[in-house]
């Protein structure tokens, strides 16, 4: 049994809390948040870009409820701190939790800067504790099976791949931190990083990026819309689009279209198109997907790793750092109008 304390009760904090509570290998024993209403179980003010119909009033009886994070870190019965705070505070509290002897699960993106990432990695090594960054798309059923299809070689090599992730403007965050680029990194770091990380995962880190986008449409100085060509000198041709500059009525969507030598694979959340394989022989297949969504699967995986005392073989802290490095290169490319080498 892995004993977890969740730090931060926002959209992702609520998601992680519910996922952990449904896992028989986990006991959520503590919760930390500075908002007394949330510690009283009133989660009615929590918003997000994915529908969640679970109770707005949560029974937190039996849990240890802390306001200052330091009290959570000092709890000797907590094995793991799951950090779901705003991005700009990830490094500070991850380092503090690691130094207190806790394993850490931390929401993506890993941090605002590469220096943040380096501090977290160094702290984990010094404390000899495990650090996991929750890049959930590596675990999402459609994307997991897509990678398996590509890796199998059954349909030949990838010729081209297009990914997209589009959202209404996120106006629901505490103190509107998401729309402050200095605290969130804006859409390119908070939202688009999902696809950038997945591109890294499937195709490797690109040699360079060529990006165009929109700066400051809805945020304070951030890249709110981006289209990136990830440059691989020997192919394939890979493009991803991300935006959160859309009107409230649009909602949220994501998807992909991947062209292989002998098939085309597509998925479109908005149209309801499931993962579908169209072969050159004229067959249309809909592969069976894993039952757990990405949030459930990633957190189960991290808990299993902690139970075994080993790191992840799916996503490492170094992988999360690379995803941020590529996104920051994309941001530079948007703002300079020039291709940027990744390195």
Residue pairs with C-beta under 8 A, 6 or more apart in sequence:
1 25
1 26
1 27
2 25
2 26
2 27
2 79
2 80
2 303
2 306
2 307
3 26
3 27
3 29
3 77
3 78
3 79
3 80
4 20
4 26
4 27
4 28
4 29
4 30
4 78
4 79
4 80
4 81
4 82
4 105
5 28
5 29
5 30
5 31
5 32
5 64
5 66
5 72
5 75
5 78
5 80
5 81
5 82
5 102
6 13
6 16
6 17
6 20
6 28
6 30
6 31
6 32
6 82
6 84
7 13
7 32
7 33
7 69
7 72
7 81
7 82
7 83
7 84
7 85
7 93
7 97
8 32
8 33
8 83
8 84
8 85
8 86
9 17
9 31
9 33
9 35
9 38
9 39
9 43
9 46
9 84
10 46
10 84
10 85
10 86
10 173
10 174
11 46
11 47
11 48
11 52
11 172
12 48
12 84
12 107
12 134
13 33
13 84
13 85
14 43
14 46
14 52
14 54
15 52
15 84
15 295
16 82
16 84
16 105
16 107
16 134
16 295
16 299
17 28
17 31
18 54
19 295
19 296
19 299
20 26
20 28
20 82
20 299
20 303
21 28
22 296
23 296
23 299
23 300
23 303
25 300
25 303
25 304
25 307
26 303
28 63
29 63
29 64
29 75
29 77
29 78
30 63
30 64
30 65
30 66
30 72
30 75
30 77
30 78
31 39
31 60
31 63
31 64
31 65
31 66
32 65
32 66
32 67
32 68
32 69
32 71
32 72
33 39
33 67
34 67
34 68
36 67
37 45
39 60
39 65
39 67
40 60
41 57
41 58
41 59
41 60
42 56
42 57
43 55
43 56
43 57
43 58
44 56
44 57
46 56
46 172
47 172
48 172
49 167
49 168
49 170
49 251
49 252
50 252
64 75
66 72
66 75
69 93
69 96
69 97
70 96
72 78
72 81
72 97
73 81
73 96
73 97
73 100
73 102
74 100
78 102
79 102
79 103
79 306
80 102
80 103
80 104
80 105
80 303
80 306
81 93
81 97
81 102
81 103
81 104
81 105
82 104
82 105
82 106
83 90
83 93
83 94
83 97
83 104
83 105
83 106
83 107
84 107
85 93
85 107
86 173
86 174
86 177
86 178
86 183
86 184
87 107
87 109
87 111
87 112
87 183
87 184
87 185
87 189
87 190
88 112
88 177
88 182
88 183
88 184
90 106
90 107
90 109
90 110
90 111
90 116
90 120
91 111
91 112
91 116
91 117
91 119
91 120
94 104
94 106
94 120
94 123
94 131
95 119
95 120
95 123
97 104
98 104
98 120
98 123
98 124
98 126
98 127
98 129
98 131
99 123
99 126
99 127
101 127
101 129
102 129
103 129
103 130
103 131
103 132
103 306
104 120
104 124
104 129
104 130
104 131
104 132
105 132
105 134
105 299
105 302
106 120
106 131
106 132
106 133
106 134
107 133
107 134
108 133
108 134
108 135
108 136
108 193
108 194
108 197
108 320
108 323
109 185
109 189
109 190
109 193
109 320
109 323
109 324
109 327
110 116
110 117
110 120
110 133
110 317
110 320
110 321
110 323
110 324
111 117
111 119
111 120
111 324
112 182
112 183
112 184
112 185
112 189
113 324
114 321
114 324
114 325
114 328
117 317
117 320
117 321
117 324
118 321
120 131
120 317
121 131
121 317
121 318
121 321
123 131
124 130
124 131
124 317
130 305
130 306
130 309
130 310
130 311
131 317
132 302
132 305
132 312
132 315
132 317
133 315
133 317
133 319
133 320
134 298
134 299
134 302
135 194
135 197
135 298
135 315
135 319
135 320
135 323
136 194
136 294
136 295
136 297
136 298
137 143
137 194
137 195
137 197
137 198
137 294
138 144
138 197
138 198
138 201
138 294
138 298
138 314
138 315
139 292
139 294
139 295
139 297
139 298
139 301
139 314
140 293
140 294
140 297
141 275
141 289
141 290
141 291
141 292
141 293
141 294
141 297
142 256
142 267
142 274
142 275
142 289
143 198
143 256
143 294
144 289
144 290
144 297
145 275
145 287
145 289
145 290
146 202
146 256
146 258
146 265
146 267
146 275
147 201
147 202
149 155
149 260
149 265
149 277
149 287
150 158
150 202
150 258
150 260
154 262
155 260
155 261
155 262
155 263
155 265
155 277
155 279
156 260
156 261
156 262
156 263
157 235
157 236
157 260
157 261
158 203
158 235
158 236
158 258
158 259
158 260
159 235
159 236
159 237
159 259
159 260
159 261
160 236
160 237
160 238
160 239
160 258
160 259
161 199
161 202
161 203
161 236
161 237
161 238
161 239
161 256
161 257
161 258
161 259
162 238
162 239
162 240
162 241
162 256
162 257
162 258
163 195
163 198
163 199
163 238
163 239
163 240
163 241
163 254
163 255
163 256
164 195
164 240
164 241
164 242
164 253
164 254
164 255
164 256
165 191
165 192
165 194
165 195
165 240
165 241
165 242
165 243
165 253
165 254
166 241
166 242
166 243
166 244
166 246
166 250
166 252
166 253
166 254
167 187
167 191
167 243
167 244
167 246
167 250
167 251
167 252
167 253
168 244
168 246
168 247
168 248
168 249
168 250
168 251
168 252
169 179
169 218
169 244
169 245
169 246
169 247
169 248
170 178
170 179
170 244
171 179
173 179
173 184
177 183
177 184
178 184
178 190
178 219
179 186
179 218
179 219
179 220
179 222
180 219
180 220
180 222
181 219
181 220
181 221
181 222
181 223
182 220
182 221
184 190
184 219
184 222
185 193
185 222
185 327
185 331
186 219
186 221
186 222
186 223
186 224
187 219
187 222
187 223
187 224
187 225
187 226
187 242
187 243
187 244
187 245
188 213
188 222
188 223
188 226
188 242
188 327
188 330
188 331
188 334
189 324
189 327
189 328
189 331
190 244
191 242
191 243
191 244
192 226
192 228
192 240
192 242
192 327
192 330
193 323
193 324
193 327
194 242
194 254
195 240
195 242
195 254
196 228
196 240
196 323
196 326
196 327
196 330
197 315
197 319
197 320
197 323
199 206
199 230
199 238
199 240
199 326
200 206
200 319
200 322
200 323
200 326
201 315
201 319
203 230
203 232
203 236
203 238
204 232
205 322
205 325
205 326
205 342
206 230
206 231
206 232
206 238
206 326
206 342
207 231
207 232
207 233
207 341
207 342
208 231
208 329
208 339
208 340
208 341
208 342
209 228
209 229
209 230
209 231
209 326
209 329
209 330
209 333
209 339
209 340
209 342
210 228
210 229
210 231
210 333
210 339
210 340
211 226
211 227
211 228
211 229
211 330
211 331
211 333
211 334
211 340
212 226
212 227
212 333
212 334
212 337
213 223
213 224
213 225
213 226
213 227
213 330
213 334
214 223
214 224
214 225
214 226
214 243
214 245
215 221
215 222
215 223
215 224
215 334
215 335
216 222
216 224
217 224
217 225
217 245
218 224
218 244
218 245
223 330
223 331
223 334
223 335
224 243
224 244
224 245
225 241
225 242
225 243
225 244
225 245
226 241
226 242
226 243
226 330
226 331
226 334
227 239
227 240
227 241
228 239
228 240
228 241
228 330
228 333
229 237
229 238
229 239
230 238
230 239
230 240
230 326
231 339
232 238
252 269
253 268
253 269
253 270
254 269
255 266
255 267
255 268
255 269
255 270
255 273
256 265
256 266
256 267
257 264
257 265
257 266
258 264
258 265
258 266
262 279
262 280
263 277
263 278
263 279
263 280
264 277
264 278
265 275
265 276
265 277
265 278
266 273
266 275
266 276
266 278
267 273
267 274
267 275
267 276
274 286
274 289
275 286
275 287
275 289
276 284
276 285
276 286
277 283
277 284
277 285
277 286
277 287
278 284
279 285
290 297
292 300
298 315
301 312
301 314
302 312
305 311
305 312
325 342
326 342
329 340
329 341
329 342
330 340
332 340
333 339
333 340
